[in-house]
Each structure stands twice: as structure tokens, then as C-alpha cells.
């Protein structure tokens, strides 16, 4: 079980690094798109939690992850919530 947690930490660190590099290379229009998508991702997480479909922690990291990655990001957040 420890190996799984370590692997998830490395994957999360790589994803955060990649997203940070990608966001800093975007033009202003791209940054606005990420902000709008992140707000939409936060709304999706809030709706899922409000209707007790699945209880997910609503924080800036989860909203950014769903906002940047879209539906696959929501899958990652849900999978992480199930594993932890």
C-alpha cells in the first residue's frame, strides 16, 4: 500500500509541475480560460457534493485540476477521493 501512495505522490507532483509550466506559457487569453474552467470545475465539485452523489473536498487544487483537465480531471479527483 505504501508503494501506491508513493506512486500517487510522484504522479501528482509531475502533474502539478506540468500544469504550472503550461499555465505560465499561456497568453492572457489562455489564463482567463483556465480561470473560467477552474470556476466551472469548482461548481461541478460543489454540485456533486451538495446532492450527495459523491462527497469531494472543495479546494483550489481540486477546482484547478478539474478546470485544466476537464472531465478526466474530475475522474482523477474522484479516484483520489476513493483511494484516500
C-alpha positions, 0 to 999 in steps of 0.5 A: 500500500505504501508503494501506491501512495508513493506512486500517487505522490510522484504522479501528482507532483509531475502533474502539478509541475506540468500544469504550472509550466503550461499555465505560465506559457499561456497568453492572457487569453489562455489564463482567463480560460483556465480561470473560467474552467477552474470556476466551472470545475469548482461548481461541478465539485460543489454540485456533486457534493451538495446532492450527495452523489459523491462527497469531494473536498472543495479546494483550489487544487481540486477546482484547478485540476478539474478546470485544466483537465476537464472531465478526466480531471474530475475522474482523477479527483474522484479516484483520489477521493476513493483511494484516500 
